[in-house]
Amino acid sequence: MSERTPTAPGAPGRRILAVALLAAAGACTEALPTVEREELVRSGFATEVILEYDEFASGARVYGGFGRTSDMGGGFVAHDFGSRTEAGGGRGEGLEASSLLRFGRYPRSAQVLDTTGTTVPDTTLTFLFGRLLVRFDSLSSVHNDRPVDIVAHALTEPWDGRSASWDYAIDSIGHRVAWSAPGGGAVEEIGRATWDPETGDSIKIRVDSAWIAAWSDTTDAARGVRVSTVTPGVRLRVSAALLRLETRPSVNPDTTIQVPSTTENRTFIYAPVPRPPLKTLRVGGVPAWRTVMELDIPSILDRPDELCEVVGCPVEITADHVSFAALRFITRSTVRAFAPSDTLAVDLRSVLAPDILPKSPLGPSRTRAPGKLVPDAWFQPPAGEILEIPVTGLVRDLLRGETVDGDPVSNTIAVLAVFEPLSVEYMSFDGASSPSAPSLRIVLNFSLDGET
């Protein structure tokens, strides 16, 4: 980011004056609206005003606990990622993460070729062994371009596919059971493989017939697989995991076929769990974090001097004066264990029932799909980039006191990830007490002939 002062377009018959502001340049991926933009300037006088946090907002706080790791449909594996002792350094305790899988009932039949070459249904299948296939999202993974050793273990303790965590095999309301050891309790190794990001996106681990037979008992709450890594300093995103069964059909016993097993549960467990921030703001993570604040847009302005010289101060601001408005956050670097490694998307919604936060329902998105995209590089040291979230419609509604349809408008907003939860990674921003607290940028238009 760099500073620049917008200049007047200089169109004939138009009087334009711009107040200096911080504008996006360099690292930004899209042009931020300024008074140079024709679509934001009507005949008359245009100005940009930056409102500091205390001038338009209050009550900034962070709520957590939205969603579960099991809601993601994928997972992570990590070992000593982002620790103080990791080569290359990072601050904070290293991240440990493992993915847990439970497979469902095996197929009872399959379409196979018999000895005459005819495709027929076969309901008498013999499962010989299995292959565990694990696929990684190489773009969202941090592996330092080196091979990573992956290990599969069989779980031996009953666990809940929805609520399991690093410390607890079952962590539901009114029922909590700890693992015998953090991270999955007592386990037995199934096999291992090395993933080389230079040669592909997946690994296969052979599962012998004894485990295949044991997992066929769908009443056994202990059945399952833990996928982890023993390579330090890596954090890999698991995009898919499935079990393929090597099968001998009864109608053609001299051949084998592969049939897939269903996946009943897929989740991941990790430690340490981030603590709530004290002075910063946070968005994302799993369970997800949201930043909430109240907005009180001033309807009277007595600055800047350029505005007062042209239209006189104090001046009343109405919804019709607002050409553009954006809420601004300043990015912060966070502990490496949870730092973004891929572009994330931010959403902004109205909080419909502030009195019952954090359980309040939210209004529709105030951002355009797919949300406001935020590069992961913005959270790398020294950070300090400006994230602008357009809120033009919301600011107009708040100044008007209602929506354009005459419905009530809430002045409480939530800033959150577009999808919750999406990743173990989260975004950090300077808080309300910081010199770089959130601010509001507004482009205003005034007519010099008595009209808006």
N, C-alpha and C positions, 0 to 999 in steps of 0.2 A: 504494500500500500504506500501511496505517496500523497502529498498535499498538492492541491491546485486550486486556483481561484477561477470559477467559471466566468466567461466574458459574455457580454450581450451579443445576441445574434445580429443586431444591427439592421433588421428588416425595416423598410420605409414605413412611416406612419405608426411605428410601434415604439413605446418607451419601456425599456427593460432594464432592471437593475438586479444584480445578483449579489447575495451575501456569501463571502468565502466559506467553504465547507470542506470537510474531508471527503474526497471522492474516490471511488474505486479505480485502481490502475494497476498495471503490472501483473500481480498474482491473480487478480479477479478474472473470472471467466465470462462475465457479461458486463455490459455498460450499465452503470447506475444512472437513473434519471437525474438530470439537472435542469436548470432553467435554460440551457442551450437546446434542449429537446423541443422541437416545434409543437409536438402533440400536448406538451404540458403548459404551453404559453398561449394565452389568449390576448386579444387586443387590450393594452393597458399596462399594468405594472406587475412584474413577477419577482418573487424573492424566495430564498430558501432560509429556513430557520432551524437551528439545532436546539432542541429542548433538553436540558440536563435531566437526569433521573428524577430529582426531587421536584421538578417543575411539572411533571406529567404522570408520575407513577409512585406507588408505595407498596409495601408488603411483599417484596420479592422473597420467595422461599421455594424450597425443593421438596417434592414428595417422591417417594420410591415405592417399590413393591408391585408394579403393574406387570402382570404376566408371569410366566414361569419358563424355565429353560426347556421344559418339555413342549412348550407351545411353538418353539422355533422350527421343529421338523428337521433340524440338522444338529450340529454340535461342534465342539472344539476338542483338540488335544493340545496340551502344552506342558512344558517342564522347565521350571526355573526361568521363566520368561520375564524379563524386566527386573531381575533382582539386583541388589547392590554388587553382588559378586560376578554377575554375568559379564563376559567380555564385551566391551563397548559401553557398558554402564547403563544405569537407569537408577531411579530412586524408588524406594519402596520394596516390599516383599515380592519375591518372584511368584508368577502365576503358575498354578498346577491345575490341569484340567484333563478329564477323561470323558469319553462318550460311552453311554450305556445303551445296550440293545437287548430287546427281548423278541424272539421270533414266535409267530403264531402257529396255528395248526398246519401241519404239512399237507400238501395236496393229496387227495384221496384217489385221483385218477389223472390220466394224461392221454393225449392223442399221440399214438406211436405207430411206427411202421412194423407190421408183422413180417413173418418170414417170406410172405409172398409179395411184399412191397405195398400192401394195402394199409391205409391209415385207419386204425381202429381205436376205440377207447380201451384203456387198460386200467382196471381198478385194483390190480394186485401188483403193487410196486415195492421193490426192495431198495431201501436207501443205503448206499454203500459208505459214503463219506460226504463231506460238504466243503465248499469254498466260501470263505468270508471275503466279500468284495467291499473295499472302502475307497471312496472317491473324495479327493480334496479339492477345494477351491483355491487354486494356486495364486490367483490375483489378490484374494483377501487374506492369504496366509503369510506369516513372517517366518522364513526359513533360512535366510542368509545365503540362498542359492547353493545349498549343500544337501547331501542325502540325510534323511531322517529315519531313524529306527523306530518302527511301530510294533507294539506288542499287543496280542489279544489274550485276555484271561477269562476263564469261566467264573462267574459269580457263584457263590455257594450259600448266600444268606438271603432270606426273603426280602424283597424290595418293592417299592411302589413306583411304577413307571411315570406317574404324574408328579410326585412330590419329592422323590429322592434328591438328596443334596450331598455335599462332600462329607458332612458329619453324620447325616441321618439317612438310613435306608428307607424309613417311612417318616414323613414329616407333614402329616395331615392334621386337620383340626381335631383336637382331643385324642390323637394317637401319634405318638412320636417314639420311634425305635432307632437307636444309634447303631451304626456299623460297629463291628467288633474292633475295627481299626479304620481311621478316617480314609476316605477315598475309595470305598467299596468293600471293606472288610476282608475276610479271608478269601483268597482267590487262587485258582490253579491255572498255570500257563497252558494255553492252547497252541500257540505258535507265534512266529514273528516274521516280519518282512521289512525291507528297506525301501522307502519311497525316495526316488530321485526325481525332483521337479524338472530336470532336464530331459527326461525320457517319457514322461506321461503324468497323468493326474490321479492314478489309482494304484492300489496294491491288492494282492490276493494272499490269503492265509488259509492253509489247509486245515480242516476240522475233522478229526478222526471219527470213526463210526461209533465209538463209545459215547462221545458227546452228542452226536446226532440222535442216538437212541435215547439218551437221558432227556434231551430237550423235547422229545415227542410227547412227554407227559405235560399237557397244558395246565394241569392242576398244581404244578410245582411252582410256587411263587418265587423260588430262588433262581430259576433258570434265567440265564442271560449272559451277555458278553460285555466285558469292559475293554475298550480300545484306548490305549495310552501310548506315550512315547517316552523313551529313556534318553533322548537327545536333548541336552540342555540348551536354553536360549531360543526355543522355537514356540510358535503359536500357530497351529494349523486349523483351518476351518473345514469341518467335515460336511460335504454337500450331499452325500448319499452313502448308505451302507445297507447291504442285503446279503442273504445267505442263499447260495445255489446248491442244490442237492444232486450229487452224482447218483443216478438211479438206474437199476436194472429192471426193465419191463418183463413181465411174465410171458407176453406173447412173442418176445424175441430175446431170449435170455443171453444170446451171444453179443448183444450190443448194450451200450449204456447211453443214457440221455441225461440232460440237465434240466431240472425243474426248479423254479424259484419258490422260496418260502415267503410267506407274508411276514411283515414286521409289525408286531403288536405294540411295542413301545420303543421310542427313540428319544433320548434326552442326553444331557451332559451335566457333570458335576464339577465344581471348581472351588478353589480357595487361593487367596483370601477373598472374602466378600467385601466389596467397598463400603466404607462407612459413609454416612450422610455428610455432605460438605457443610462446613461452618460459615465460610465467607464467600464462597464461589457459587456459581449456578451450574446446573448439570442437566443434560438431556441424553437419553438413550440408555444403553446397558441392558442387562437382564438379571433379575427383574428390572423393568424399565424405570427411569427417573424422568420427572417432569418439572419444569420451572413454571411457577405460577406467580402472577402479580396483578395488582389493581391499577387501572388506568383512570386518570382524571385530567382529560385534555382541557387546557385553559381556553376559555372563550374570549378572553381579553388579552391583548399583547401590548406591551409598552416598549418594545425593542424589536429589532435593532434600530440604530439611528437612521439608517437608510430608509427603513419603512416609515418611521415617524416623520421624516422630512417630506415624504411624498404624500401620505394619506393622513398624517396627524395621529398622535397617540394620546391616550390609549385608543386602540382600534379593536372593534368587535370582530371575531372570527366566526364564520358560519361554515356549514358543510359545503356550500357552493364555492367558497374560497379555496378549498383544498383540491389541488391537482394531483398531488402524490404525497404519500406518507409511508415511512418505513421505520420499523423498530430496529435498533442497532445494538448488536452485542459484540464485545471484544473477546476473541478466542484466547484461551490459556492452554499451555502445555500441561499434561497430566502425567500421572505415573505411567511408565512405559507398559506395565502389565495390561492396562486397559486403554492405551492410546489407540485412536483410529488408525487402521492400515489400509482403508479404502474409503471412497467417497460415501458420505452418509447424507440422508435427507431429513430436513426439519419441517415440521408442520406447526401451525398456530391455529388454535380453536378457542371459542368463547366457552367459559365455564357457566353452565346453565343454572346450577344450584350451588353457589359458593358455600352456603351454610353447612353442606354435608361433605365438603372436601375431606379427604382425597377421593371420595366415592362419587362425586358429582358427575352426572352425564355431561358430555361435551357437545357443543354445536358442530355444524359442518366445518370442513376445512376452510381456512381463510387464505390458503396458498393454492396456487395452481399445481395440478399434477405434473411431475411426481413429487411435489414439495420443493423446498429451497435446498438445492444441492450444495454440500459443503465439502471441499477437498480435505483429505486427511492431512495434507501438508500444512494446513492452517493451524494444526494443533501440535506441530513439532516445534521445539525450542528455536527461537524465542517466542513463537506464536505472535499474538498481538494484532491479528488480522480483523478487519471489520466485516461482520456478517450482517447484511441488511435483509429483513423480512418485510415485504410490502404489506401494509395494513391500511391502504387508502380507504377502502370501503368501511372498515371498522371505525376509523377516525371520523369519517363523515357521519356514521350512525351515532357515535357517541356525542358529537357536537349537535346533531339533530335531536337526540334524546330518544330516538326510535329508528327502526329500519325503514327503508323506502316503502315497505308494505305496511308500515304502521305497527309492527310488532315490537315488543320490549327488547332492549339490547342490554346484555350484561357487560359491566365494565371490568370483569375479572377474566383474565386470559390464561391459557396454558400453552407453553411451548414444549413440544414433544417430538419424538421420532415419528416419521410417517407410518411405519409399521412397528408395533410393539408386541413382544420384544423382537428385535432384529439381530442383535449381536451383543457379545460380551463387552464390546467397545462402547465408550461413551464420550460425549463432547463436554468440555468445560469452558465456562465463560466468566469474566470478571463480575463480581457481585455488586450489590447496591452501595456498599460502603467503600468500594474501590474508586480511585481517581478515574478509572476507565469503566465506570458503571454504565449500564444500558442507557441509551439516549433515543430521542425521537427526531427524525428529520422530516420536515414538512415543506413542500413546495406550495406557495400560496399565490393566487392571482387576484388582482384588484383592478377594477375598471376606473378610469380617470374621468368618466363622463357621468358618474352617479349610479352606474349599474355595477353588478357584481362582476 
